[in-house]
Amino acid sequence: MTTINPATDPKDPAGIGQLGLGFASAKLLLTALELGVFTTLAGTADSEAEVEELRAALGLHPRAATDFFDALVALGLLERTSGRYRNSEAAQRYLVRGANYAGGFLEGANFVLYPAWGRLTQALRSGTPQAEGDFEAMLSDPAAQRVFLTMQDSLSAPLVPYLLGALEWGGWSTLTDVGGARGNLAGLLLRAQPHLTGRVFDRPQNAGPCAEHAQTLGVADRLSFTGGDFFADELPEADVVVIGHVLADFSLEERKLLIEKAYRAVRPGGALLVYDPMPGDKPDLASLVASLHMLVMTPAGAGYHPGDCGQWMRVAGFTGIAEHELPLGNTLVTGRKPR
């Protein structure tokens, strides 16, 4: 169910104003990540700095640096004591680049989603994507590819505990992650289930990054990569097939086709796991925003009702369909292939 911050409650004129200017708060955080504010502060002596120290370290003009830093204080991301700035507890834990860094998706959103959402009116009127650039060209640009893959990692990692809890994994030995990018979700699943071997099926350009990431995760001996095209090629067989953050990118007919291909790929007695933003019967802001991401980013993508996903799976032949709530506006739908 949608929750409303009292400060932006649209029943109150002041709240409406704050809601309408929410883009400013968003851009303050996105810009702070782009500049490396939190990581820079973490690397200073005593993890704090005066305004001139921080301004100089970040290469900012003096005109508005103080206002910028104080706005981050007002947002609860920085703290200021006796004229010296330091990270808030949450920023120090999650927004400093390192093992716990949670800003990967937001860094990508700053360059891709933020500009596209600025043209939401055009997208709603035309039904056409507003993002600039080409997906294949992005994958061929190492810097852009790294941003994209980091975004995917940030989206997949929080879901792993929920996928592990949704099914009993002990009876299966193989896994295919369809559209698994550089194998972050597959690698984390394999690390939690040492008896599994896995395969990522994605565009060939992600083969190298997947091999590197598997090494980082310590599963290089159990995680492999197959390059291909979702629609031109068959999906690699496995006991468990995962299709996450994929179906929402495509049209209804393309989704049904991928579910049918997944049925052929899942071995008898195995399972299919599908997760995506799936707005249900009650408006949920997180899943609806994720669905609108698809409007501004893809030619035909959108979120979809979990009941529709379950029906596509039943038509393909899966049984025992179940829905599981996930964080970040996602829903997981699982089904079993009869023996």
Sequence and secondary structure as in RCSB ss.txt:
>XXXX:A:sequence
MTTINPATDPKDPAGIGQLGLGFASAKLLLTALELGVFTTLAGTADSEAEVEELRAALGLHPRAATDFFDALVAL
GLLERTSGRYRNSEAAQRYLVRGANYAGGFLEGANFVLYPAWGRLTQALRSGTPQAEGDFEAMLSDPAAQRVFLT
MQDSLSAPLVPYLLGALEWGGWSTLTDVGGARGNLAGLLLRAQPHLTGRVFDRPQNAGPCAEHAQTLGVADRLSF
TGGDFFADELPEADVVVIGHVLADFSLEERKLLIEKAYRAVRPGGALLVYDPMPGDKPDLASLVASLHMLVMTPA
GAGYHPGDCGQWMRVAGFTGIAEHELPLGNTLVTGRKPR
>XXXX:A:secstr
     GGG TTSHHHHHHHHTHHHHHHHHHHHHHHTHHHHHHTSGGGEEEHHHHHHHHT  TTTHHHHHHHHHHT
TSEEEETTEEEE HHHHHHSSSSTT   HHHHHHHHTHHHHHTTHHHHHHH      S HHHHHTSHHHHHHHHH
HHHHHHGGGHHHHHHHS  TT  EEEEET TTTHHHHHHHHH TT EEEEEE GGGHHHHHHHHHHHT TTTEEE
EE  TTTS    EEEEEEES GGGS HHHHHHHHHHHHHHEEEEEEEEEEEE   SS  HHHHHHHHHHHHH SS
     HHHHHHHHHHHT EEEEEEE STTEEEEEEE   
